Amino acid sequence: METDTLNKSVSLSETIRTIYQRRAVRKYTDRPVDRELIEEVIDAGRMAPSAINHQPWQFYVLTDRKLIHSLSKEIAGTALKEFVKPGLKGAIKQAGHLLHFSDGFHFQALKDPVFHGAPVVIFITAPRDNEWAPLDIGMCSQNMMLAARSLGLDTCPVGFGKFVEGTEMFTKLRVPASEHVLLSIIVGYGDEHPELPERAKNNIHFID
Ligand SMILES: Cc1cc2nc3c(=O)[nH]c(=O)nc-3n(C[C@H](O)[C@H](O)[C@H](O)COP(=O)(O)O)c2cc1C
């Protein structure tokens, strides 16, 4: 057993098991997530390493389902408009990515095409002028998703969340102009158990 600075006990084998168990979940039950659990997930994100310890992250948390659904539809519209710019063929391909379902089409996707019916959406932003921030936010996000899994929650990183910046509702988030959205993470109690998508194994290069 090891103890971290928040005095939480962690065992290595548990950590590795959680890494393997985490899946991108795209179907959720209606069960809301307690605010304390959301804060615990964000606390784990704060423990991530960051370049020069700048901790560039800010977390904007949405728990209002109506707002999440409206935002989801507006983001889908904004993203599609962006995709159409370079051409219809690319737009159709990208729309396929947007409608990214692990278990086929389901009704929730009509109501919430981007956030998959999750009860919590966390937008993670960072200063626009921090060149390391995308890496820092990646580390922070993975910490959050692993912490969520170990607390019995499911998550999915949603890159499409960044299109929130092109929506009219974006002002509701009150993100300062000096920051930009790098990723969103949805959190909730999953209503599916996706298979592990295949992992490539031909990418280790030992140089002896
Ligand atoms: C940076 C990033 C952006 C992603 N964006 C989306 C997204 O917009 N919508 C979505 O449904 N999944 C998204 N995903 C989830 C990936 O599709 C998923 O992680 C991948 O298929 C592997 O599945 P796994 O997470 O279950 O191992 C994203 C993942 C990452 C890391």
The ligand as a Gaussian input file, in Angstrom:
#p B3LYP/6-31G(d) Opt

LIG

0 1
 C       -9.016000      13.327000     -27.066000
 C      -10.197000      12.394000     -27.202000
 C      -11.368000      12.842000     -27.786000
 C      -12.479000      11.986000     -27.871000
 N      -13.646000      12.475000     -28.371000
 C      -14.751000      11.694000     -28.374000
 C      -15.993000      12.244000     -28.795000
 O      -16.096000      13.421000     -29.182000
 N      -17.081000      11.452000     -28.752000
 C      -17.016000      10.154000     -28.292000
 O      -18.045000       9.495000     -28.261000
 N      -15.827000       9.602000     -27.902000
 C      -14.709000      10.339000     -27.925000
 N      -13.503000       9.827000     -27.473000
 C      -13.447000       8.445000     -26.950000
 C      -12.678000       7.492000     -27.880000
 O      -13.465000       7.214000     -29.007000
 C      -12.342000       6.196000     -27.096000
 O      -11.515000       6.542000     -26.011000
 C      -11.639000       5.161000     -27.969000
 O      -12.524000       4.677000     -28.943000
 C      -11.076000       3.980000     -27.165000
 O      -12.091000       3.391000     -26.397000
 P      -11.893000       3.205000     -24.803000
 O      -11.783000       4.582000     -24.221000
 O      -13.133000       2.474000     -24.335000
 O      -10.664000       2.403000     -24.581000
 C      -12.392000      10.644000     -27.395000
 C      -11.184000      10.196000     -26.821000
 C      -10.114000      11.057000     -26.701000
 C       -8.852000      10.573000     -26.017000

